[in-house]
Each structure stands twice: as structure tokens, then as C-alpha cells.
Amino acid sequence: MLIERARTALGDGRWADAVAATAEHRRHYQLGLLAEEREAIAIEALWARGSAKEARRRWHRFGKRFPTSSYRHALTQLMAPGDD
């Protein structure tokens, strides 16, 4: 339910709500099955709200934790150099 809330907020452009929902999910389910999707949503929302430094920091952790993630390509494109 928290991931769905985060996904909906991201789609609606409510970046702060998306980040808050992912933070709550992380508190309750840090190593849960949806951790990869949670982190991808958080990174995209942070980037969209202008928190490029935080998004890049989490992106680097994401890459180490999920090296074969299906989200990798989209996030790489999102945060291409020069886009912030």
C-alpha cells in the first residue's frame, strides 16, 4: 500500500508525498521485497523535486545494491550529466 501511494504521488507530481511514502516504507520494510521499486521511486521523486545531490547519493547506493535492476536504464537516463 505504501509503494502504491508513493507511485501514485510520483505520477501526480507530488514529489514530497512520494518521498515521504518511500521513507515510511523503508522504516517498516527496509529489506522487503519491494525495496528495489521503493528506492527507484524515491530517487526519481528526489530528482524531480530538485534534490539532485540526495538523488545521486541514493542512486550510487542503488547501483551497488541492485546492479542488474530493470530500473537502472531509466534512472541512468533521468540523471544523465548536465540534467541537473
C-alpha positions as CSV (number, residue, x, y, z in Angstrom):
1,M,0.0,0.0,0.0
2,L,2.8,2.4,0.8
3,I,4.5,1.7,-2.5
4,E,1.2,2.3,-4.4
5,R,0.8,5.6,-2.5
6,A,4.4,6.6,-3.5
7,R,3.8,5.5,-7.1
8,T,0.6,7.5,-7.3
9,A,2.2,10.6,-5.8
10,L,5.1,10.4,-8.2
11,G,2.7,10.1,-11.1
12,D,0.7,13.1,-9.8
13,G,3.8,15.3,-9.4
14,R,3.5,15.3,-5.6
15,W,7.3,14.7,-5.1
16,A,7.3,15.4,-1.3
17,D,4.5,12.9,-0.8
18,A,6.3,10.3,-2.9
19,V,9.5,10.7,-0.9
20,A,7.5,10.6,2.4
21,A,5.7,7.3,1.4
22,T,9.0,5.7,0.4
23,A,10.6,6.8,3.7
24,E,7.8,5.3,5.7
25,H,8.1,2.1,3.6
26,R,11.8,2.0,4.3
27,R,11.2,2.3,8.1
28,H,8.8,-0.6,8.1
29,Y,10.2,-2.9,5.4
30,Q,13.9,-1.9,4.9
31,L,14.8,-5.2,3.3
32,G,11.3,-6.0,1.9
33,L,10.5,-7.5,-1.5
34,L,9.6,-4.0,-2.9
35,A,12.8,-2.3,-1.7
36,E,14.2,-2.0,-5.2
37,E,11.0,-0.3,-6.5
38,R,10.8,1.9,-3.4
39,E,14.4,3.1,-4.0
40,A,13.7,3.8,-7.7
41,I,10.6,5.8,-6.8
42,A,12.5,7.7,-4.1
43,I,15.4,8.6,-6.5
44,E,13.0,9.8,-9.2
45,A,11.0,11.9,-6.8
46,L,14.1,13.4,-5.2
47,W,15.4,14.3,-8.6
48,A,12.1,15.8,-9.7
49,R,11.8,18.0,-6.6
50,G,15.3,19.4,-7.2
51,S,17.2,17.4,-4.6
52,A,19.8,16.3,-7.1
53,K,22.6,15.7,-4.6
54,E,20.4,13.4,-2.5
55,A,19.1,11.6,-5.6
56,R,22.7,11.0,-6.8
57,R,23.8,9.7,-3.4
58,R,20.9,7.2,-3.3
59,W,21.5,6.3,-7.0
60,H,25.0,5.3,-6.2
61,R,23.8,3.1,-3.3
62,F,21.1,1.7,-5.6
63,G,23.6,0.7,-8.2
64,K,25.6,-1.2,-5.7
65,R,22.6,-2.9,-4.1
66,F,20.7,-3.7,-7.4
67,P,23.3,-4.0,-10.1
68,T,21.0,-5.8,-12.5
69,S,17.9,-3.8,-11.8
70,S,15.4,-3.2,-14.5
71,Y,15.1,0.4,-13.2
72,R,18.8,1.1,-13.9
73,H,18.4,2.3,-17.5
74,A,15.5,4.7,-16.8
75,L,17.3,6.1,-13.8
76,T,20.6,6.5,-15.7
77,Q,18.7,8.4,-18.4
78,L,17.0,10.6,-15.8
79,M,20.2,11.6,-14.1
80,A,22.4,11.9,-17.1
81,P,25.2,14.5,-16.6
82,G,24.1,18.0,-17.3
83,D,20.4,17.4,-16.5
84,D,20.6,18.9,-13.0
